[in-house]
Amino acid sequence: MHTYLESAGFKKIRSRREMDRLISDTVLNHDRKNLFLDDNGRTMGEFSREYAPDIGLSVCGEFDEEGNYHPEYSFPYFQGSNISSEEDVTFDKHAGKESYAGACEDPRVGVTVIFYLLNMGEFMMKGPKTPEPRPYKVRFSGMAREGTILLPIRKYSGWDEINRKRVREHTKLVNKARVGDEEAIESLTMEDIDLYSMIQKRLETEDVFSIVDTTFAPYGVECDQYSVVGTINSYEKVKNTYTGEEIWKLVISACDVTLDVCINAETLYGEPKEGRRFRGLIWLLGKVDF
């Protein structure tokens, strides 16, 4: 069973029999259905059902010659509502199953952001036919197994505007460095050295989360999992209609990237409020506007 089932409110699903019942319910009572041909010419079907607003389960499988459906795999999903990025995106097929990953070059994060493509059926029908990167609007969402609410750091007057200006200038430098501008590369190198020196000095007397406001960093060996600390912009508690479990839906801003995060209410430590921060490990999903 999928590791992040509990994030979508399926913490009570423990056995294979219970999972089979959930898959059958999703296929028989689906809200969305996509039919497409895979690279080998097989007729594939992707069925999805919402069990809470924007949260649910997707089942992907094959139709045989007699029209019978054979589920191959399932995964929980959470669909984001905010456009997180409009940068160049490339797509690559996963080796083990009929699913795809997207890679987004967003200079605000500083690394290539890799995400699990949510609308795979739409990609198969409308997606690019060439591997060259193209700009797309992407809605990021994250599913967290556990998380913690942190208090905000103390900020002086005008800090937000100064920080937005700093992010814009940093993004311009990164874009120049990508095309080989040596002066921009040198400026970024000196900026990193100064930042490292400042952090090392402050860590002697302060906690790291009183220095670092937000983060968006790869975590572990799986390429679509990230450690995030983000400021909470809005929050909402919803209920899974299948299990009755409660789920927190948070909209956070991490490294100037806005994304939606969902987490089982039982595994979130602390009470979310606007202005506070969310810290957790997320499985990053992305819906691309083709």
Buried (B, 14 or more C-beta within 10 A) or exposed (E): BBEBBBBBBBBEBEEEEBBEEBBEBBBEEBEEEBEBEEEEEEBBBBBBBBBBBBBBBBBBBBBEEEEEBEBEBBBBBBBBBBEBBEBBBBBEBEEEEBBBBBBBBBBBBBEEBBBBBBBBBBBBEEBBEEEEBEEBBBBBBBBBBBBEBBEEBEEEEEEEEEBEEEBEEBBEBBEBBEEEBEEBBEBBEEBEEEEEEEEEEEEEEEEEBBEEBBBBEBEEEEBBBBBBBBBBBEBEEBBBEBBEBBBBBBBBBBBBBBBBBBBBBEBBEBEBEEEBBBBBBBBBBBBBEE
